[in-house]
Amino acid sequence: MIDKTKLTETVEAALAGTDNFIVSCSVGADNTIAVEIDSDSAVDIDTCAAVNRAIEAAFDRDAEDYSVEVCSAGITTPLKLRRQYVKNIGSPVEVLTADGRKLRGTLVGVAEGEPLRFTLRTEQKVRPEGAKRPVLQSIDTEYAADDCKYVRPEIIF
């Protein structure tokens, strides 16, 4: 069985000195290695290839057969790490709360400390007293990431 700790150390060493970071690193029961990386700027194919080569150099295929998949976090992949939330401040996101509400808004902040909390700005129609028509009002609400099924960047065309 592939040692996950050694795998994580190998990937971290391959990403050292860059703005890339590990989102997830796993080893399946059938020795399928899956590594997902992200970046504060952008992940390119050369980075994924370099991580793949580092893994293949660290683990002997003759001693143990395995397969490797190194990919970047997709543009609509749910956010998992605080660093990803911080990177997406100011971006539109879609949130599915634990109670099943789907919200769309702008990620406007990430609180320090644990557990991970973020602030979502949504637009809601509110009718001011005495007004005939409702107006849009921005409302900032803080959520705990643990209380959400997912938070993912939203692509708006």
PyMOL CGO cylinders between C-alpha atoms (Angstrom):
from pymol import cmd
from pymol.cgo import CYLINDER

trace = [
    CYLINDER, 0.00, 0.00, 0.00, 1.24, 3.47, -0.91, 0.3, 1, 1, 1, 1, 1, 1,
    CYLINDER, 1.24, 3.47, -0.91, 2.10, 5.56, 2.20, 0.3, 1, 1, 1, 1, 1, 1,
    CYLINDER, 2.10, 5.56, 2.20, -0.16, 8.63, 2.15, 0.3, 1, 1, 1, 1, 1, 1,
    CYLINDER, -0.16, 8.63, 2.15, 2.20, 10.63, 4.37, 0.3, 1, 1, 1, 1, 1, 1,
    CYLINDER, 2.20, 10.63, 4.37, 5.12, 10.05, 2.01, 0.3, 1, 1, 1, 1, 1, 1,
    CYLINDER, 5.12, 10.05, 2.01, 2.86, 10.86, -0.94, 0.3, 1, 1, 1, 1, 1, 1,
    CYLINDER, 2.86, 10.86, -0.94, 1.78, 14.17, 0.63, 0.3, 1, 1, 1, 1, 1, 1,
    CYLINDER, 1.78, 14.17, 0.63, 5.41, 15.07, 1.42, 0.3, 1, 1, 1, 1, 1, 1,
    CYLINDER, 5.41, 15.07, 1.42, 6.41, 14.26, -2.18, 0.3, 1, 1, 1, 1, 1, 1,
    CYLINDER, 6.41, 14.26, -2.18, 3.68, 16.48, -3.62, 0.3, 1, 1, 1, 1, 1, 1,
    CYLINDER, 3.68, 16.48, -3.62, 4.48, 19.31, -1.19, 0.3, 1, 1, 1, 1, 1, 1,
    CYLINDER, 4.48, 19.31, -1.19, 8.15, 19.13, -2.19, 0.3, 1, 1, 1, 1, 1, 1,
    CYLINDER, 8.15, 19.13, -2.19, 7.20, 19.25, -5.88, 0.3, 1, 1, 1, 1, 1, 1,
    CYLINDER, 7.20, 19.25, -5.88, 5.06, 22.36, -5.26, 0.3, 1, 1, 1, 1, 1, 1,
    CYLINDER, 5.06, 22.36, -5.26, 7.60, 24.12, -3.00, 0.3, 1, 1, 1, 1, 1, 1,
    CYLINDER, 7.60, 24.12, -3.00, 8.51, 27.60, -4.14, 0.3, 1, 1, 1, 1, 1, 1,
    CYLINDER, 8.51, 27.60, -4.14, 5.30, 28.07, -6.14, 0.3, 1, 1, 1, 1, 1, 1,
    CYLINDER, 5.30, 28.07, -6.14, 1.89, 29.48, -5.30, 0.3, 1, 1, 1, 1, 1, 1,
    CYLINDER, 1.89, 29.48, -5.30, 0.38, 26.01, -5.85, 0.3, 1, 1, 1, 1, 1, 1,
    CYLINDER, 0.38, 26.01, -5.85, -1.00, 23.99, -2.94, 0.3, 1, 1, 1, 1, 1, 1,
    CYLINDER, -1.00, 23.99, -2.94, -2.58, 20.60, -2.25, 0.3, 1, 1, 1, 1, 1, 1,
    CYLINDER, -2.58, 20.60, -2.25, -6.37, 20.51, -2.04, 0.3, 1, 1, 1, 1, 1, 1,
    CYLINDER, -6.37, 20.51, -2.04, -6.64, 16.75, -1.60, 0.3, 1, 1, 1, 1, 1, 1,
    CYLINDER, -6.64, 16.75, -1.60, -4.38, 13.76, -1.76, 0.3, 1, 1, 1, 1, 1, 1,
    CYLINDER, -4.38, 13.76, -1.76, -5.72, 10.22, -1.52, 0.3, 1, 1, 1, 1, 1, 1,
    CYLINDER, -5.72, 10.22, -1.52, -4.77, 6.61, -2.13, 0.3, 1, 1, 1, 1, 1, 1,
    CYLINDER, -4.77, 6.61, -2.13, -7.55, 4.18, -3.03, 0.3, 1, 1, 1, 1, 1, 1,
    CYLINDER, -7.55, 4.18, -3.03, -7.74, 0.52, -2.02, 0.3, 1, 1, 1, 1, 1, 1,
    CYLINDER, -7.74, 0.52, -2.02, -6.54, -0.42, -5.51, 0.3, 1, 1, 1, 1, 1, 1,
    CYLINDER, -6.54, -0.42, -5.51, -3.49, 1.90, -5.20, 0.3, 1, 1, 1, 1, 1, 1,
    CYLINDER, -3.49, 1.90, -5.20, -5.06, 4.63, -7.29, 0.3, 1, 1, 1, 1, 1, 1,
    CYLINDER, -5.06, 4.63, -7.29, -3.36, 7.88, -6.34, 0.3, 1, 1, 1, 1, 1, 1,
    CYLINDER, -3.36, 7.88, -6.34, -5.51, 10.99, -6.77, 0.3, 1, 1, 1, 1, 1, 1,
    CYLINDER, -5.51, 10.99, -6.77, -4.01, 14.43, -6.21, 0.3, 1, 1, 1, 1, 1, 1,
    CYLINDER, -4.01, 14.43, -6.21, -5.93, 17.68, -6.60, 0.3, 1, 1, 1, 1, 1, 1,
    CYLINDER, -5.93, 17.68, -6.60, -3.97, 20.92, -6.59, 0.3, 1, 1, 1, 1, 1, 1,
    CYLINDER, -3.97, 20.92, -6.59, -4.92, 24.57, -6.76, 0.3, 1, 1, 1, 1, 1, 1,
    CYLINDER, -4.92, 24.57, -6.76, -3.09, 27.85, -6.98, 0.3, 1, 1, 1, 1, 1, 1,
    CYLINDER, -3.09, 27.85, -6.98, -3.47, 31.46, -5.94, 0.3, 1, 1, 1, 1, 1, 1,
    CYLINDER, -3.47, 31.46, -5.94, -3.12, 32.35, -9.64, 0.3, 1, 1, 1, 1, 1, 1,
    CYLINDER, -3.12, 32.35, -9.64, -3.52, 29.42, -12.05, 0.3, 1, 1, 1, 1, 1, 1,
    CYLINDER, -3.52, 29.42, -12.05, -2.54, 25.76, -12.34, 0.3, 1, 1, 1, 1, 1, 1,
    CYLINDER, -2.54, 25.76, -12.34, -1.07, 24.77, -15.68, 0.3, 1, 1, 1, 1, 1, 1,
    CYLINDER, -1.07, 24.77, -15.68, -0.52, 21.39, -17.28, 0.3, 1, 1, 1, 1, 1, 1,
    CYLINDER, -0.52, 21.39, -17.28, 3.24, 21.62, -16.70, 0.3, 1, 1, 1, 1, 1, 1,
    CYLINDER, 3.24, 21.62, -16.70, 2.68, 21.81, -12.94, 0.3, 1, 1, 1, 1, 1, 1,
    CYLINDER, 2.68, 21.81, -12.94, 0.45, 18.74, -13.01, 0.3, 1, 1, 1, 1, 1, 1,
    CYLINDER, 0.45, 18.74, -13.01, 3.05, 16.89, -15.10, 0.3, 1, 1, 1, 1, 1, 1,
    CYLINDER, 3.05, 16.89, -15.10, 5.85, 17.89, -12.70, 0.3, 1, 1, 1, 1, 1, 1,
    CYLINDER, 5.85, 17.89, -12.70, 3.87, 16.57, -9.71, 0.3, 1, 1, 1, 1, 1, 1,
    CYLINDER, 3.87, 16.57, -9.71, 3.15, 13.34, -11.60, 0.3, 1, 1, 1, 1, 1, 1,
    CYLINDER, 3.15, 13.34, -11.60, 6.87, 12.89, -12.38, 0.3, 1, 1, 1, 1, 1, 1,
    CYLINDER, 6.87, 12.89, -12.38, 7.79, 13.56, -8.72, 0.3, 1, 1, 1, 1, 1, 1,
    CYLINDER, 7.79, 13.56, -8.72, 5.35, 10.87, -7.58, 0.3, 1, 1, 1, 1, 1, 1,
    CYLINDER, 5.35, 10.87, -7.58, 6.67, 8.37, -10.11, 0.3, 1, 1, 1, 1, 1, 1,
    CYLINDER, 6.67, 8.37, -10.11, 10.25, 9.11, -9.01, 0.3, 1, 1, 1, 1, 1, 1,
    CYLINDER, 10.25, 9.11, -9.01, 9.39, 8.61, -5.32, 0.3, 1, 1, 1, 1, 1, 1,
    CYLINDER, 9.39, 8.61, -5.32, 7.45, 5.34, -5.65, 0.3, 1, 1, 1, 1, 1, 1,
    CYLINDER, 7.45, 5.34, -5.65, 8.85, 2.26, -7.38, 0.3, 1, 1, 1, 1, 1, 1,
    CYLINDER, 8.85, 2.26, -7.38, 6.33, 0.72, -9.80, 0.3, 1, 1, 1, 1, 1, 1,
    CYLINDER, 6.33, 0.72, -9.80, 8.24, -2.56, -9.72, 0.3, 1, 1, 1, 1, 1, 1,
    CYLINDER, 8.24, -2.56, -9.72, 7.74, -2.85, -5.96, 0.3, 1, 1, 1, 1, 1, 1,
    CYLINDER, 7.74, -2.85, -5.96, 4.09, -1.83, -6.04, 0.3, 1, 1, 1, 1, 1, 1,
    CYLINDER, 4.09, -1.83, -6.04, 1.77, -1.20, -8.98, 0.3, 1, 1, 1, 1, 1, 1,
    CYLINDER, 1.77, -1.20, -8.98, -0.27, 2.01, -8.86, 0.3, 1, 1, 1, 1, 1, 1,
    CYLINDER, -0.27, 2.01, -8.86, -1.97, 4.56, -11.07, 0.3, 1, 1, 1, 1, 1, 1,
    CYLINDER, -1.97, 4.56, -11.07, -1.67, 8.33, -10.73, 0.3, 1, 1, 1, 1, 1, 1,
    CYLINDER, -1.67, 8.33, -10.73, -4.14, 11.12, -11.45, 0.3, 1, 1, 1, 1, 1, 1,
    CYLINDER, -4.14, 11.12, -11.45, -2.99, 14.69, -10.85, 0.3, 1, 1, 1, 1, 1, 1,
    CYLINDER, -2.99, 14.69, -10.85, -5.50, 17.42, -11.64, 0.3, 1, 1, 1, 1, 1, 1,
    CYLINDER, -5.50, 17.42, -11.64, -6.27, 21.01, -10.83, 0.3, 1, 1, 1, 1, 1, 1,
    CYLINDER, -6.27, 21.01, -10.83, -9.32, 22.06, -8.85, 0.3, 1, 1, 1, 1, 1, 1,
    CYLINDER, -9.32, 22.06, -8.85, -11.99, 22.71, -11.47, 0.3, 1, 1, 1, 1, 1, 1,
    CYLINDER, -11.99, 22.71, -11.47, -13.57, 26.11, -11.88, 0.3, 1, 1, 1, 1, 1, 1,
    CYLINDER, -13.57, 26.11, -11.88, -16.82, 24.84, -10.39, 0.3, 1, 1, 1, 1, 1, 1,
    CYLINDER, -16.82, 24.84, -10.39, -15.30, 22.39, -7.88, 0.3, 1, 1, 1, 1, 1, 1,
    CYLINDER, -15.30, 22.39, -7.88, -16.52, 23.00, -4.32, 0.3, 1, 1, 1, 1, 1, 1,
    CYLINDER, -16.52, 23.00, -4.32, -14.16, 24.98, -2.10, 0.3, 1, 1, 1, 1, 1, 1,
    CYLINDER, -14.16, 24.98, -2.10, -12.48, 22.84, 0.56, 0.3, 1, 1, 1, 1, 1, 1,
    CYLINDER, -12.48, 22.84, 0.56, -9.68, 24.88, 2.11, 0.3, 1, 1, 1, 1, 1, 1,
    CYLINDER, -9.68, 24.88, 2.11, -9.53, 28.33, 3.75, 0.3, 1, 1, 1, 1, 1, 1,
    CYLINDER, -9.53, 28.33, 3.75, -6.95, 29.35, 1.14, 0.3, 1, 1, 1, 1, 1, 1,
    CYLINDER, -6.95, 29.35, 1.14, -9.47, 28.64, -1.63, 0.3, 1, 1, 1, 1, 1, 1,
    CYLINDER, -9.47, 28.64, -1.63, -12.11, 30.75, 0.12, 0.3, 1, 1, 1, 1, 1, 1,
    CYLINDER, -12.11, 30.75, 0.12, -9.65, 33.65, 0.50, 0.3, 1, 1, 1, 1, 1, 1,
    CYLINDER, -9.65, 33.65, 0.50, -8.66, 33.33, -3.15, 0.3, 1, 1, 1, 1, 1, 1,
    CYLINDER, -8.66, 33.33, -3.15, -12.31, 33.65, -4.19, 0.3, 1, 1, 1, 1, 1, 1,
    CYLINDER, -12.31, 33.65, -4.19, -13.19, 36.76, -2.15, 0.3, 1, 1, 1, 1, 1, 1,
    CYLINDER, -13.19, 36.76, -2.15, -15.08, 39.09, -4.47, 0.3, 1, 1, 1, 1, 1, 1,
    CYLINDER, -15.08, 39.09, -4.47, -16.20, 36.27, -6.75, 0.3, 1, 1, 1, 1, 1, 1,
    CYLINDER, -16.20, 36.27, -6.75, -19.74, 34.97, -7.27, 0.3, 1, 1, 1, 1, 1, 1,
    CYLINDER, -19.74, 34.97, -7.27, -20.43, 31.67, -5.52, 0.3, 1, 1, 1, 1, 1, 1,
    CYLINDER, -20.43, 31.67, -5.52, -23.25, 29.18, -5.16, 0.3, 1, 1, 1, 1, 1, 1,
    CYLINDER, -23.25, 29.18, -5.16, -23.95, 27.81, -1.69, 0.3, 1, 1, 1, 1, 1, 1,
    CYLINDER, -23.95, 27.81, -1.69, -26.07, 24.79, -0.79, 0.3, 1, 1, 1, 1, 1, 1,
    CYLINDER, -26.07, 24.79, -0.79, -26.88, 24.94, 2.90, 0.3, 1, 1, 1, 1, 1, 1,
    CYLINDER, -26.88, 24.94, 2.90, -27.34, 21.87, 5.06, 0.3, 1, 1, 1, 1, 1, 1,
    CYLINDER, -27.34, 21.87, 5.06, -31.08, 22.55, 5.16, 0.3, 1, 1, 1, 1, 1, 1,
    CYLINDER, -31.08, 22.55, 5.16, -31.29, 22.47, 1.35, 0.3, 1, 1, 1, 1, 1, 1,
    CYLINDER, -31.29, 22.47, 1.35, -31.42, 26.20, 0.50, 0.3, 1, 1, 1, 1, 1, 1,
    CYLINDER, -31.42, 26.20, 0.50, -29.50, 27.16, -2.63, 0.3, 1, 1, 1, 1, 1, 1,
    CYLINDER, -29.50, 27.16, -2.63, -28.03, 30.66, -2.41, 0.3, 1, 1, 1, 1, 1, 1,
    CYLINDER, -28.03, 30.66, -2.41, -26.19, 32.73, -4.97, 0.3, 1, 1, 1, 1, 1, 1,
    CYLINDER, -26.19, 32.73, -4.97, -24.15, 35.74, -4.04, 0.3, 1, 1, 1, 1, 1, 1,
    CYLINDER, -24.15, 35.74, -4.04, -20.68, 37.21, -3.71, 0.3, 1, 1, 1, 1, 1, 1,
    CYLINDER, -20.68, 37.21, -3.71, -18.10, 35.86, -1.27, 0.3, 1, 1, 1, 1, 1, 1,
    CYLINDER, -18.10, 35.86, -1.27, -17.10, 39.01, 0.62, 0.3, 1, 1, 1, 1, 1, 1,
    CYLINDER, -17.10, 39.01, 0.62, -15.05, 37.74, 3.54, 0.3, 1, 1, 1, 1, 1, 1,
    CYLINDER, -15.05, 37.74, 3.54, -13.50, 34.84, 5.41, 0.3, 1, 1, 1, 1, 1, 1,
    CYLINDER, -13.50, 34.84, 5.41, -13.24, 34.94, 9.20, 0.3, 1, 1, 1, 1, 1, 1,
    CYLINDER, -13.24, 34.94, 9.20, -10.04, 34.08, 11.02, 0.3, 1, 1, 1, 1, 1, 1,
    CYLINDER, -10.04, 34.08, 11.02, -9.83, 31.02, 13.25, 0.3, 1, 1, 1, 1, 1, 1,
    CYLINDER, -9.83, 31.02, 13.25, -11.67, 27.75, 13.38, 0.3, 1, 1, 1, 1, 1, 1,
    CYLINDER, -11.67, 27.75, 13.38, -14.22, 26.64, 12.35, 0.3, 1, 1, 1, 1, 1, 1,
    CYLINDER, -14.22, 26.64, 12.35, -14.10, 28.10, 8.84, 0.3, 1, 1, 1, 1, 1, 1,
    CYLINDER, -14.10, 28.10, 8.84, -16.69, 30.87, 8.46, 0.3, 1, 1, 1, 1, 1, 1,
    CYLINDER, -16.69, 30.87, 8.46, -17.39, 33.04, 5.43, 0.3, 1, 1, 1, 1, 1, 1,
    CYLINDER, -17.39, 33.04, 5.43, -19.60, 36.01, 4.59, 0.3, 1, 1, 1, 1, 1, 1,
    CYLINDER, -19.60, 36.01, 4.59, -21.95, 35.89, 1.62, 0.3, 1, 1, 1, 1, 1, 1,
    CYLINDER, -21.95, 35.89, 1.62, -23.49, 39.03, 0.11, 0.3, 1, 1, 1, 1, 1, 1,
    CYLINDER, -23.49, 39.03, 0.11, -26.87, 38.42, -1.50, 0.3, 1, 1, 1, 1, 1, 1,
    CYLINDER, -26.87, 38.42, -1.50, -29.32, 40.77, -3.17, 0.3, 1, 1, 1, 1, 1, 1,
    CYLINDER, -29.32, 40.77, -3.17, -32.91, 40.70, -1.89, 0.3, 1, 1, 1, 1, 1, 1,
    CYLINDER, -32.91, 40.70, -1.89, -35.96, 42.69, -2.89, 0.3, 1, 1, 1, 1, 1, 1,
    CYLINDER, -35.96, 42.69, -2.89, -37.21, 44.79, -0.01, 0.3, 1, 1, 1, 1, 1, 1,
    CYLINDER, -37.21, 44.79, -0.01, -40.17, 47.14, -0.07, 0.3, 1, 1, 1, 1, 1, 1,
    CYLINDER, -40.17, 47.14, -0.07, -39.40, 50.25, 1.99, 0.3, 1, 1, 1, 1, 1, 1,
    CYLINDER, -39.40, 50.25, 1.99, -42.26, 51.56, 4.07, 0.3, 1, 1, 1, 1, 1, 1,
    CYLINDER, -42.26, 51.56, 4.07, -44.52, 53.75, 1.94, 0.3, 1, 1, 1, 1, 1, 1,
    CYLINDER, -44.52, 53.75, 1.94, -42.86, 52.74, -1.34, 0.3, 1, 1, 1, 1, 1, 1,
    CYLINDER, -42.86, 52.74, -1.34, -44.85, 51.28, -4.21, 0.3, 1, 1, 1, 1, 1, 1,
    CYLINDER, -44.85, 51.28, -4.21, -42.07, 49.15, -5.62, 0.3, 1, 1, 1, 1, 1, 1,
    CYLINDER, -42.07, 49.15, -5.62, -39.47, 46.96, -3.95, 0.3, 1, 1, 1, 1, 1, 1,
    CYLINDER, -39.47, 46.96, -3.95, -35.79, 47.84, -4.27, 0.3, 1, 1, 1, 1, 1, 1,
    CYLINDER, -35.79, 47.84, -4.27, -32.75, 45.59, -4.26, 0.3, 1, 1, 1, 1, 1, 1,
    CYLINDER, -32.75, 45.59, -4.26, -30.84, 45.59, -1.02, 0.3, 1, 1, 1, 1, 1, 1,
    CYLINDER, -30.84, 45.59, -1.02, -27.49, 43.92, -0.32, 0.3, 1, 1, 1, 1, 1, 1,
    CYLINDER, -27.49, 43.92, -0.32, -27.50, 41.70, 2.74, 0.3, 1, 1, 1, 1, 1, 1,
    CYLINDER, -27.50, 41.70, 2.74, -24.32, 40.20, 4.23, 0.3, 1, 1, 1, 1, 1, 1,
    CYLINDER, -24.32, 40.20, 4.23, -24.77, 36.90, 6.10, 0.3, 1, 1, 1, 1, 1, 1,
    CYLINDER, -24.77, 36.90, 6.10, -22.10, 34.81, 7.79, 0.3, 1, 1, 1, 1, 1, 1,
    CYLINDER, -22.10, 34.81, 7.79, -22.13, 31.03, 7.38, 0.3, 1, 1, 1, 1, 1, 1,
    CYLINDER, -22.13, 31.03, 7.38, -20.04, 28.21, 8.79, 0.3, 1, 1, 1, 1, 1, 1,
    CYLINDER, -20.04, 28.21, 8.79, -18.53, 26.10, 6.02, 0.3, 1, 1, 1, 1, 1, 1,
    CYLINDER, -18.53, 26.10, 6.02, -19.43, 22.99, 8.05, 0.3, 1, 1, 1, 1, 1, 1,
    CYLINDER, -19.43, 22.99, 8.05, -23.10, 24.00, 7.84, 0.3, 1, 1, 1, 1, 1, 1,
    CYLINDER, -23.10, 24.00, 7.84, -23.00, 23.95, 4.02, 0.3, 1, 1, 1, 1, 1, 1,
    CYLINDER, -23.00, 23.95, 4.02, -23.12, 20.95, 1.73, 0.3, 1, 1, 1, 1, 1, 1,
    CYLINDER, -23.12, 20.95, 1.73, -20.97, 22.89, -0.73, 0.3, 1, 1, 1, 1, 1, 1,
    CYLINDER, -20.97, 22.89, -0.73, -19.69, 26.31, -1.64, 0.3, 1, 1, 1, 1, 1, 1,
    CYLINDER, -19.69, 26.31, -1.64, -18.48, 26.57, -5.21, 0.3, 1, 1, 1, 1, 1, 1,
    CYLINDER, -18.48, 26.57, -5.21, -17.47, 29.34, -7.57, 0.3, 1, 1, 1, 1, 1, 1,
    CYLINDER, -17.47, 29.34, -7.57, -20.17, 30.30, -10.02, 0.3, 1, 1, 1, 1, 1, 1,
    CYLINDER, -20.17, 30.30, -10.02, -19.46, 31.12, -13.64, 0.3, 1, 1, 1, 1, 1, 1,
    CYLINDER, -19.46, 31.12, -13.64, -21.57, 33.98, -14.93, 0.3, 1, 1, 1, 1, 1, 1,
    CYLINDER, -21.57, 33.98, -14.93, -21.59, 34.80, -18.63, 0.3, 1, 1, 1, 1, 1, 1,
]
cmd.load_cgo(trace, "trace")
